Amino acid sequence: MINVRRVWLIRHGQSESNAGLPTNGPGAAPLTALGREQAARMAATFTAPPDLIVSSPFVRARQTAEATVERFPQVPYEEWPVEEFTYLGRLHGPQTTGEQRRPFAEAYWARADPGYVNGGDGESFNALITRVRAFLDRLADRPEEGLIAVFTHGIFMKAVIWSLFTGVTDPDAAAMRGFRRFNGACDIPNCAVTELWRPNGPYGFRVVGGGTMHLAEVSTTQGTASSAALD
């Protein structure tokens, strides 16, 4: 399409945290063997090179992007702040599993305080939505008219979709509770793709109906629970 910005939001492949293994903080979990296979299958789904490859700085997203970068070495690669929602802060401690973190995650969401910073260095829900809106603005400012492939994370993807659906930019407690319901009702499997597009016109980015897919042969729904502590 002419004058259309297309974006693929791609969740990372299965991580060790998704598989129930202990991890050393929110950004350190690497891919499992299955996750690497999913990343390779993801790279193979491109019928043409994207115009830009973007990744979260977290290990599991970078490792998922690697297969696509290797397939299209001529395509520019950048890291953007599209990492997962890290609301547990220091409560996401070293060598802890998702199940061990679950009570802290449940307590965070039950609090429903968009400005609350958990564990001293966590990310507030307000900060997540601010980061989502900055991401959408950055996409809109890019010169490419073709496809931008963004390797990111489940709850970040849900926050993008929710923000576009609701228009919320300054969430209150009710909005945060609404997002929690949306989060729990929306599954994004490992290496699923949600497409956004932005034609000329007044409405900005749109979520493409039917634009979410996953690789059936190597997919898993592990890690799609409503808590980023389990991602």
LOTORLUM-946690 format. One record per atom (N, C-alpha, C, O): x, y, z. Coordinates in steps of 0.02 Angstrom, whole numbers, padded with zeros to 5 digits, always signed. Layout:
% LOTORLUM-946690
XYZ/...
% end
This chain:
% LOTORLUM-946690
+00041-00060+00000/+00000+00000+00000/+00044+00063+00000/+00097+00064+00031/+00021+00115-00035/+00058+00177-00037/+00039+00219+00024/-00020+00223+00043/+00088+00249+00055/+00077+00294+00112/+00045+00259+00171/+00004+00288+00206/+00063+00196+00182/+00038+00158+00239/+00098+00133+00279/+00142+00101+00252/+00098+00148+00342/+00148+00122+00388/+00123+00057+00418/+00071+00057+00451/+00158+00002+00406/+00139-00063+00435/+00189-00081+00489/+00249-00070+00481/+00163-00110+00543/+00205-00130+00599/+00185-00200+00621/+00125-00213+00631/+00233-00244+00627/+00221-00308+00659/+00248-00306+00730/+00308-00297+00740/+00204-00313+00779/+00225-00322+00848/+00232-00397+00859/+00184-00434+00852/+00293-00419+00876/+00308-00490+00880/+00329-00507+00951/+00379-00480+00976/+00292-00551+00984/+00313-00572+01050/+00373-00619+01043/+00378-00657+00996/+00418-00615+01091/+00477-00658+01092/+00459-00732+01095/+00402-00750+01113/+00506-00775+01077/+00496-00847+01083/+00496-00869+01156/+00509-00829+01201/+00481-00932+01166/+00478-00958+01234/+00543-00946+01271/+00597-00964+01248/+00537-00914+01330/+00595-00901+01372/+00599-00953+01427/+00553-00992+01438/+00656-00954+01462/+00663-01000+01518/+00611-00983+01573/+00587-01028+01607/+00594-00920+01581/+00543-00901+01629/+00475-00929+01607/+00438-00954+01649/+00458-00925+01542/+00396-00954+01518/+00393-01029+01532/+00339-01056+01545/+00450-01062+01530/+00453-01134+01542/+00455-01151+01616/+00461-01210+01634/+00449-01101+01660/+00446-01114+01732/+00513-01118+01767/+00517-01137+01825/+00567-01099+01732/+00633-01102+01761/+00649-01038+01798/+00620-00986+01783/+00694-01040+01847/+00713-00979+01882/+00754-00933+01837/+00791-00955+01794/+00746-00867+01848/+00782-00817+01809/+00814-00766+01855/+00798-00762+01914/+00858-00726+01827/+00897-00677+01865/+00875-00606+01850/+00916-00563+01833/+00810-00593+01857/+00785-00526+01844/+00744-00523+01781/+00746-00570+01741/+00708-00469+01770/+00659-00466+01715/+00690-00466+01645/+00656-00486+01597/+00752-00444+01638/+00780-00439+01571/+00828-00493+01551/+00852-00494+01495/+00842-00541+01597/+00898-00587+01586/+00878-00654+01558/+00921-00691+01535/+00813-00672+01559/+00794-00740+01539/+00808-00753+01465/+00782-00716+01423/+00848-00803+01449/+00861-00820+01379/+00806-00864+01350/+00762-00887+01387/+00808-00877+01286/+00762-00923+01253/+00779-00995+01271/+00836-01012+01285/+00728-01037+01270/+00737-01109+01272/+00752-01134+01202/+00752-01095+01154/+00765-01199+01196/+00774-01229+01129/+00711-01219+01087/+00715-01204+01028/+00653-01228+01118/+00590-01216+01082/+00585-01143+01060/+00564-01129+01004/+00605-01097+01104/+00603-01027+01087/+00647-01010+01027/+00628-00970+00985/+00705-01041+01023/+00749-01030+00966/+00719-01057+00902/+00725-01028+00848/+00685-01114+00907/+00651-01142+00849/+00595-01095+00827/+00585-01083+00767/+00557-01069+00875/+00505-01021+00858/+00534-00959+00824/+00505-00933+00776/+00591-00935+00848/+00622-00876+00818/+00642-00890+00745/+00633-00848+00702/+00668-00950+00732/+00687-00968+00664/+00626-00972+00619/+00628-00950+00562/+00571-01001+00645/+00510-01005+00605/+00481-00935+00593/+00453-00922+00540/+00488-00891+00643/+00464-00823+00634/+00502-00789+00577/+00471-00756+00535/+00567-00796+00577/+00607-00765+00523/+00586-00790+00455/+00587-00753+00406/+00568-00854+00451/+00549-00884+00387/+00482-00860+00362/+00466-00869+00303/+00441-00829+00404/+00375-00807+00382/+00376-00744+00340/+00327-00728+00305/+00431-00706+00342/+00435-00645+00303/+00439-00662+00229/+00484-00699+00208/+00394-00635+00189/+00396-00646+00117/+00440-00595+00081/+00456-00603+00023/+00458-00542+00117/+00503-00490+00091/+00538-00459+00151/+00513-00464+00207/+00595-00428+00141/+00629-00397+00197/+00588-00341+00228/+00557-00302+00192/+00586-00336+00294/+00556-00276+00325/+00601-00216+00311/+00658-00223+00290/+00574-00157+00322/+00614-00096+00311/+00656-00078+00372/+00705-00042+00366/+00636-00104+00430/+00673-00092+00492/+00657-00148+00540/+00600-00170+00545/+00708-00171+00576/+00700-00221+00629/+00715-00187+00695/+00768-00158+00704/+00669-00191+00742/+00675-00161+00808/+00670-00216+00860/+00632-00264+00852/+00709-00210+00913/+00704-00258+00968/+00705-00222+01035/+00735-00169+01043/+00671-00252+01083/+00680-00235+01153/+00752-00250+01173/+00783-00293+01142/+00779-00217+01224/+00846-00233+01247/+00849-00297+01289/+00904-00320+01305/+00792-00326+01307/+00792-00387+01348/+00818-00446+01308/+00807-00451+01247/+00853-00491+01342/+00888-00546+01308/+00841-00587+01264/+00857-00601+01207/+00783-00606+01290/+00738-00651+01253/+00713-00619+01189/+00702-00654+01139/+00703-00553+01189/+00681-00520+01128/+00738-00514+01078/+00729-00526+01018/+00797-00496+01102/+00855-00490+01058/+00871-00557+01025/+00886-00560+00966/+00867-00611+01065/+00881-00677+01036/+00828-00697+00985/+00843-00731+00936/+00766-00677+00996/+00713-00691+00947/+00725-00652+00883/+00713-00678+00828/+00747-00591+00889/+00760-00550+00829/+00820-00574+00789/+00824-00561+00729/+00866-00609+00822/+00929-00627+00789/+00918-00665+00724/+00953-00653+00674/+00870-00712+00723/+00860-00752+00663/+00837-00709+00605/+00857-00721+00548/+00796-00659+00618/+00773-00615+00565/+00829-00568+00543/+00836-00554+00483/+00869-00544+00590/+00927-00503+00573/+00976-00542+00529/+01002-00515+00481/+00987-00605+00546/+01033-00646+00507/+01005-00660+00437/+01044-00665+00389/+00940-00667+00431/+00910-00680+00366/+00914-00617+00322/+00922-00623+00261/+00907-00558+00352/+00907-00495+00315/+00962-00449+00341/+00946-00398+00372/+01025-00465+00329/+01079-00425+00358/+01083-00354+00331/+01115-00311+00361/+01050-00341+00275/+01050-00274+00246/+01000-00227+00279/+01002-00167+00268/+00954-00254+00319/+00901-00214+00349/+00928-00181+00413/+00958-00216+00454/+00917-00117+00423/+00939-00084+00484/+00907-00116+00546/+00850-00138+00545/+00947-00118+00599/+00925-00147+00663/+00935-00096+00718/+00988-00065+00723/+00883-00086+00761/+00887-00039+00816/+00856-00070+00879/+00811-00112+00874/+00880-00048+00937/+00848-00067+01000/+00811-00007+01027/+00839+00047+01035/+00747-00018+01043/+00703+00034+01069/+00678+00013+01138/+00683-00046+01155/+00653+00059+01179/+00627+00042+01245/+00557+00011+01241/+00508+00040+01265/+00554-00048+01211/+00491-00086+01206/+00495-00149+01249/+00465-00200+01233/+00533-00144+01304/+00541-00201+01349/+00476-00214+01387/+00429-00174+01385/+00475-00271+01421/+00416-00290+01458/+00403-00243+01517/+00448-00209+01541/+00341-00242+01540/+00320-00204+01598/+00353-00234+01660/+00336-00290+01680/+00398-00197+01691/+00439-00224+01746/+00416-00195+01813/+00454-00163+01849/+00353-00208+01829/+00323-00176+01887/+00344-00205+01954/+00331-00175+02006/+00376-00264+01955/+00395-00294+02019/+00459-00265+02047/+00472-00272+02107/+00499-00232+02007/+00561-00204+02033/+00605-00257+02064/+00615-00310+02035/+00632-00242+02123/+00677-00290+02156/+00642-00353+02180/+00674-00402+02198/+00575-00352+02181/+00538-00413+02198/+00546-00467+02145/+00533-00526+02159/+00567-00447+02085/+00586-00497+02034/+00659-00514+02046/+00704-00492+02010/+00670-00553+02098/+00738-00564+02122/+00775-00617+02083/+00745-00652+02041/+00840-00624+02096/+00880-00675+02062/+00859-00745+02080/+00841-00759+02137/+00860-00788+02030/+00845-00859+02038/+00775-00870+02069/+00767-00912+02113/+00726-00832+02043/+00657-00843+02062/+00617-00865+02001/+00633-00847+01945/+00564-00903+02014/+00520-00926+01961/+00458-00882+01959/+00445-00844+02005/+00420-00889+01905/+00357-00853+01899/+00309-00870+01955/+00274-00827+01981/+00307-00933+01975/+00262-00953+02029/+00282-00921+02095/+00239-00903+02134/+00347-00915+02107/+00369-00881+02168/+00352-00807+02167/+00340-00778+02220/+00350-00777+02108/+00335-00705+02103/+00260-00691+02100/+00239-00634+02108/+00220-00743+02089/+00148-00732+02079/+00114-00694+02136/+00075-00648+02121/+00126-00710+02200/+00091-00672+02253/+00107-00597+02251/+00063-00556+02264/+00169-00579+02235/+00187-00509+02230/+00152-00476+02170/+00130-00418+02174/+00146-00514+02116/+00112-00487+02057/+00038-00476+02071/+00010-00424+02053/+00006-00524+02104/-00065-00517+02120/-00076-00457+02166/-00125-00420+02158/-00031-00448+02214/-00038-00392+02261/-00030-00325+02224/-00065-00277+02239/+00015-00323+02175/+00024-00261+02137/-00040-00243+02100/-00063-00186+02105/-00069-00290+02064/-00129-00275+02025/-00188-00260+02069/-00230-00218+02052/-00193-00294+02127/-00249-00281+02173/-00246-00210+02201/-00297-00181+02217/-00187-00183+02206/-00178-00114+02232/-00209-00063+02186/-00236-00013+02209/-00206-00074+02120/-00237-00030+02070/-00217+00043+02078/-00259+00088+02076/-00153+00055+02088/-00126+00123+02095/-00080+00136+02036/-00024+00111+02035/-00103+00174+01986/-00062+00183+01925/+00005+00216+01937/+00051+00207+01897/+00013+00254+01992/+00076+00288+02005/+00123+00249+02051/+00179+00272+02064/+00101+00192+02075/+00141+00155+02125/+00202+00124+02093/+00199+00095+02039/+00259+00131+02127/+00323+00101+02106/+00341+00047+02155/+00352+00061+02214/+00343-00014+02132/+00353-00072+02175/+00427-00089+02182/+00466-00083+02134/+00446-00110+02242/+00514-00134+02252/+00567-00081+02247/+00626-00098+02244/+00548-00018+02244/+00597+00035+02242/+00619+00055+02173/+00635+00113+02161/+00621+00007+02126/+00645+00024+02059/+00601-00007+02005/+00623-00017+01948/+00539-00023+02023/+00493-00049+01973/+00467+00007+01927/+00483+00065+01937/+00428-00013+01878/+00397+00035+01832/+00324+00042+01851/+00289-00008+01861/+00299+00103+01855/+00229+00114+01870/+00187+00101+01807/+00212+00102+01751/+00123+00090+01818/+00077+00081+01761/+00073+00145+01720/+00070+00143+01659/+00075+00203+01754/+00077+00266+01717/+00137+00269+01671/+00131+00291+01614/+00195+00247+01695/+00256+00248+01655/+00251+00201+01596/+00275+00217+01542/+00219+00143+01605/+00209+00097+01549/+00168+00130+01494/+00188+00128+01436/+00112+00161+01512/+00070+00192+01461/+00105+00251+01427/+00097+00261+01367/+00144+00289+01465/+00184+00342+01436/+00234+00314+01385/+00244+00342+01332/+00264+00257+01403/+00312+00225+01358/+00278+00199+01295/+00306+00202+01240/+00217+00172+01302/+00179+00149+01245/+00162+00206+01198/+00170+00200+01137/+00140+00263+01225/+00123+00320+01182/+00185+00348+01147/+00181+00369+01090/+00242+00349+01183/+00304+00371+01151/+00324+00324+01095/+00350+00347+01043/+00313+00260+01104/+00328+00211+01052/+00285+00224+00990/+00311+00224+00934/+00220+00235+00999/+00177+00248+00942/+00196+00313+00907/+00194+00316+00845/+00214+00364+00945/+00237+00426+00915/+00301+00415+00874/+00309+00443+00820/+00346+00376+00902/+00409+00363+00867/+00397+00325+00802/+00428+00340+00751/+00351+00277+00803/+00333+00241+00742/+00305+00289+00690/+00322+00286+00631/+00261+00335+00712/+00230+00381+00666/+00280+00428+00634/+00269+00452+00578/+00335+00442+00669/+00385+00488+00644/+00436+00456+00598/+00477+00490+00568/+00435+00389+00592/+00485+00356+00551/+00473+00370+00477/+00416+00379+00456/+00526+00374+00437/+00517+00388+00366/+00494+00329+00324/+00469+00338+00269/+00502+00267+00351/+00484+00209+00311/+00408+00207+00298/+00368+00223+00342/+00390+00186+00237/+00319+00176+00221/+00302+00102+00222/+00243+00084+00217/+00352+00059+00228/+00340-00013+00226/+00333-00042+00296/+00303-00012+00340/+00361-00102+00304/+00350-00141+00365/+00406-00131+00415/+00465-00135+00398/+00387-00117+00478/+00434-00115+00534/+00419-00175+00578/+00362-00182+00602/+00468-00218+00590/+00460-00277+00632/+00487-00261+00702/+00546-00244+00709/+00444-00267+00752/+00463-00249+00821/+00459-00311+00865/+00405-00337+00877/+00516-00334+00889/+00520-00392+00933/+00514-00368+01005/+00558-00334+01031/+00459-00387+01037/+00443-00358+01102/+00413-00411+01148/+00434-00469+01145/+00365-00392+01190/+00342-00434+01245/+00266-00432+01251/+00234-00386+01227/+00239-00483+01284/+00167-00493+01286/+00128-00435+01316/+00082-00409+01285/+00146-00415+01378/+00106-00363+01410/+00118-00295+01376/+00072-00254+01374/+00178-00283+01350/+00188-00221+01313/+00143-00220+01251/+00112-00169+01236/+00138-00276+01216/+00094-00279+01158/+00022-00267+01178/-00014-00230+01144/+00000-00297+01233/-00068-00287+01256/-00080-00213+01275/-00134-00186+01262/-00030-00182+01304/-00037-00111+01322/-00043-00067+01260/-00081-00018+01260/-00008-00084+01207/-00015-00047+01144/-00086-00054+01117/-00118-00005+01100/-00110-00117+01114/-00177-00129+01088/-00229-00094+01131/-00274-00060+01104/-00224-00101+01197/-00272-00071+01243/-00271+00005+01237/-00324+00036+01238/-00213+00034+01231/-00208+00106+01225/-00242+00131+01161/-00275+00183+01161/-00232+00094+01106/-00265+00114+01043/-00341+00105+01048/-00378+00146+01022/-00363+00052+01081/-00435+00040+01086/-00469+00092+01131/-00524+00115+01115/-00437+00110+01186/-00469+00152+01236/-00452+00226+01230/-00491+00269+01251/-00395+00242+01201/-00372+00311+01198/-00345+00337+01264/-00332+00397+01270/-00337+00294+01314/-00315+00316+01380/-00241+00335+01377/-00199+00297+01354/-00226+00395+01401/-00157+00418+01405/-00135+00434+01477/-00076+00436+01491/-00184+00445+01521/-00169+00461+01591/-00214+00417+01635/-00264+00441+01660/-00195+00354+01644/-00241+00306+01676/-00253+00321+01750/-00207+00338+01786/-00316+00313+01771/-00333+00314+01841/-00342+00242+01865/-00329+00195+01828/-00365+00233+01928/-00372+00166+01956/-00421+00124+01915/-00409+00065+01904/-00477+00154+01894/-00526+00117+01855/-00497+00094+01788/-00509+00038+01767/-00458+00136+01756/-00426+00117+01693/-00376+00060+01705/-00371+00014+01664/-00339+00063+01759/-00291+00010+01774/-00326-00056+01785/-00304-00108+01763/-00383-00054+01821/-00422-00115+01831/-00449-00140+01765/-00453-00200+01753/-00469-00094+01720/-00491-00113+01654/-00437-00147+01614/-00449-00196+01579/-00375-00120+01619/-00320-00152+01584/-00307-00221+01611/-00292-00267+01573/-00312-00229+01677/-00301-00296+01705/-00351-00346+01677/-00333-00403+01662/-00414-00326+01671/-00464-00371+01642/-00447-00387+01569/-00451-00444+01548/-00427-00335+01532/-00407-00346+01462/-00347-00393+01458/-00346-00438+01417/-00299-00382+01501/-00239-00423+01503/-00257-00496+01515/-00230-00541+01482/-00301-00508+01563/-00320-00577+01578/-00362-00610+01524/-00363-00671+01520/-00396-00571+01483/-00440-00598+01432/-00407-00604+01364/-00437-00629+01317/-00346-00581+01358/-00310-00578+01293/-00247-00620+01298/-00202-00603+01337/-00242-00673+01258/-00182-00713+01256/-00141-00696+01195/-00167-00688+01140/-00076-00689+01204/-00029-00677+01149/+00025-00731+01155/+00071-00723+01194/+00020-00785+01116/+00070-00839+01122/+00140-00816+01102/+00148-00764+01069/+00189-00855+01122/+00257-00841+01101/+00262-00839+01025/+00236-00882+00991/+00296-00788+01000/+00306-00776+00928/+00241-00762+00891/+00237-00771+00831/+00189-00741+00928/+00129-00715+00894/+00145-00647+00864/+00189-00611+00888/+00108-00630+00812/+00116-00565+00778/+00050-00529+00779/-00002-00556+00759/+00050-00467+00803/-00007-00422+00796/+00013-00365+00750/+00064-00332+00761/-00026-00354+00699/-00010-00303+00649/-00046-00237+00664/-00105-00237+00681/-00009-00183+00658/-00036-00116+00659/-00026-00085+00591/+00023-00101+00557/-00071-00042+00571/-00057-00003+00511/-00084+00067+00520/-00131+00079+00558/-00054+00113+00484/-00070+00184+00491/-00076+00216+00422/-00027+00239+00395/-00136+00216+00394/-00146+00250+00330/-00151+00325+00341/-00157+00349+00398/-00149+00363+00287/-00163+00434+00292/-00235+00444+00317/-00280+00409+00296/-00244+00492+00361/-00311+00503+00387/-00308+00524+00460/-00253+00530+00488/-00366+00534+00492/-00368+00563+00558/-00361+00515+00616/-00358+00536+00674/-00357+00450+00603/-00365+00402+00658/-00301+00372+00684/-00303+00335+00733/-00244+00387+00655/-00181+00360+00681/-00176+00285+00669/-00206+00258+00622/-00138+00251+00712/-00128+00179+00704/-00192+00141+00719/-00232+00160+00762/-00201+00086+00682/-00258+00042+00693/-00232-00029+00704/-00180-00048+00677/-00268-00067+00744/-00253-00138+00752/-00289-00175+00696/-00350-00167+00687/-00253-00214+00658/-00281-00248+00599/-00320-00309+00621/-00292-00354+00653/-00385-00311+00606/-00425-00371+00621/-00398-00431+00584/-00386-00429+00524/-00388-00486+00621/-00360-00546+00591/-00285-00543+00581/-00257-00587+00549/-00253-00492+00609/-00181-00484+00600/-00139-00518+00652/-00078-00509+00653/-00171-00556+00696/-00133-00592+00747/-00125-00664+00727/-00174-00697+00710/-00064-00689+00729/-00053-00759+00709/+00000-00788+00755/+00035-00752+00790/+00005-00854+00755/+00061-00886+00787/+00080-00947+00746/+00042-00969+00703/+00137-00975+00760/+00165-01029+00721/+00141-01095+00752/+00170-01117+00802/+00089-01124+00724/+00054-01179+00758/+00100-01238+00775/+00093-01268+00828/+00146-01254+00730/+00185-01314+00741/+00232-01309+00801/+00249-01359+00831/+00253-01248+00818/+00302-01240+00872/+00278-01190+00923/+00319-01163+00961/+00214-01175+00925/+00190-01125+00972/+00178-01154+01041/+00173-01215+01049/+00173-01110+01090/+00155-01130+01157/+00116-01073+01188/+00131-01015+01175/+00068-01089+01230/+00032-01036+01265/+00061-01024+01334/+00034-00984+01372/+00116-01057+01351/+00148-01043+01415/+00170-00970+01416/+00192-00942+01365/+00164-00939+01474/+00186-00870+01481/+00135-00819+01461/+00150-00759+01459/+00073-00840+01446/+00023-00792+01426/-00022-00773+01484/-00074-00742+01474/-00004-00791+01545/-00044-00773+01603/-00044-00698+01612/-00005-00662+01580/-00088-00673+01655/-00099-00602+01660/-00046-00564+01698/-00055-00505+01712/+00007-00596+01716/+00059-00563+01755/+00124-00561+01717/+00147-00612+01692/+00154-00501+01713/+00220-00495+01682/+00272-00532+01723/+00326-00547+01697/+00258-00545+01786/+00305-00584+01827/+00314-00653+01800/+00364-00686+01815/+00267-00677+01759/+00271-00744+01732/+00299-00745+01662/+00304-00798+01631/+00317-00687+01634/+00339-00684+01564/+00412-00702+01558/+00439-00702+01503/
% end
